[in-house]
Amino acid sequence: MPGPFSFLSRKKPTTLPFKDYYENWFNTLKNTLLPLLHQSLSSPSPSLLPFRRDLLLQHFLFYYDSLDQAAAVDVSQILFPSWRNSLETPFLFLGDLHPYLFTNLIRSFIDAANNNKTQNPESLDKPYQVLTAWINPPEKLILRIEQIECGLRLMVPPLISRVRKVQAAFIRKVAEKWDSNEGFKKKGIREAVKAEMEEMLHVLMGANRLRRSVIIEIVNATNVYQGALFLEGLAQFLVGFKDTALVGEFRRCKMTMMMDINGGGTQWGF
């Protein structure tokens, strides 16, 4: 019988396709870790908050470890994830959430808290430390967020450039072999695909290292309440993607837009 924290194991079950692994990981996030953290954030006693914050942090980090392992087996399943829905796709960068989302999320907390200072913390059903966590954050935190954002602006473009170079090399190799006889052509294409997948694996793992690093740096830069609220917000963001009503509304809007475009109902001005 597995232990109560067996879901934190770094060893990804080799018998599960990654789609099934992700479903198990997501259910643990939604049904176990997120409610525990929310309970601690709503409790006047913060004794369990650091532990539950760290549980959720490790859950995210283990997920990226497992993503690397799955990519090493078949990088294409991570680059084109079948378990992601149409609502999630715009937020993806090399197989998972864009790292800019993490810093944008914490910025949104700070902006919302400091643009809405009229609330009386004592009248709301949450501990004072939670309600005021993002109000007038220290200059040290703002500076650290700016440094993380600066690092992202330096590191994301080279990853995009590497993807373009890999794709260009793949097209060139296939084109060079296209006029060969059938046997050489198939062999050349197989070699080109293998080389592209190997390069894309390195790029994807680089993106995962960046995602891990940003999450860790944000949690380290914040206090226990801020770090817990950041991880709670990130988890809620993922849970929201699976909201059937929201996904359905997104699809209806997408279909309406396509009908307008195809029917000439939308006028585009330039």
Disulfide bonds with the S-S distance in Angstrom:
none
